[in-house]
Amino acid sequence: MENQTTVPYFLLLEFSQNRHLQLLYFFLFFILYLATATTNLLIIFIVVFDHCLHNPMYFFVMNLAVQDLGIVSVIVPKSMINSLIDRRHISYFGCVAQFFLFITFEASDFFLLAVMAYDRYVAICRPLHYDMVMNWKACTKIVLLVGVSSVLYGMLHTIGTFSIPFCSNVVNQFFCEIPHLLNLSCSGFNLVEDVVLVASFTGALGCFILIIVSYVMIFKAVLRIPSVKGRQKTFSTCLPHLIILSILVVTSCLAYLRPPSNIPSYLDLVFTVLYSLLPPLFNPIIYSIRNKNIKLVLSKLWKF
């Protein structure tokens, strides 16, 4: 593929040349995808059809579940199919679509995590103003703004990345990931991608600061609660959120900031799996299934 500027298709990471190991990877990814899809679909179903959960917090939880479902559905099935039929190909336009959708869902996911942190800050630290600040009109506007911003961000990132001529079509990752695609460039970054990367860093930093500040204020308010049980309840809810956020941020930085290798790296694979697949699996558990109201609805459905 040397000295080429366009490629008809890309070759994704081949987990193993051993047929038995390929099938093992298929079943592992299938179980992971099934668990993630089931938990997120369950959360969406419960929030939509139970009127007791029609409030801003669960509205954001449902939208987060939609984004998480989108993330895994964009990247996992293609990898599963390739492992099952023993191939590595993804078409050029398939790679473009996968890249755009993954970036859009990931951006929306991160924006929603920031919004949900602010929502919990208002609920805990400004409870008397909660209904005024987080009313349905405001929540709908926030979700629409998150969606539009994520789509625009995904479009700009896609245009910036795929306007670069490629000198190779071998992507050393199980999906079309940004660092590995940029590593195939013949000419380095262009102006569009430079601007998008700066905007990405600025936006991610702003969301991260909003999340950290929100949780700092929440912890300060919780420490003033006289009841030990009340403090433990709030901490047990907030700390898992921060753990998942830390995994997402740290592994994303390691995956995106470290120079991509020209040869397949299991370390790159581990970092990518951690930031792309684990949060969608654990978000519904941490944000929803641990929740008393959702567990009550689940128990009713089970009895029914």
Buried (B, 14 or more C-beta within 10 A) or exposed (E): EEEEEEBEBBBBBBBEEEEEEBBBBBEEBBEBBEBBBEBBBBBBBBBEEBEEBEBBBBBBBBBBBBBBBBBBBBBBBBBBEBBBEEEBBBEBEBBBBBBBBBBBBBBBBBBBBBBBBBBBBBBBBBEEEBEEBBEEEEBEEBBEEBBEBBBEBBBBBBBBBBEBBBBBBBBBBBBBBBBBBBBBBEEEBBEBBEEBBEEBEEBBEEBBEBBBEBBEBBBEBBEEBEEEEEBEBBBEBBEBBBEBBEBBBEBBEBBBEEEBEEEEBEEBBEBBBBBBBBBBBBBBBBBBBEBEBBEEBBEEEEEE
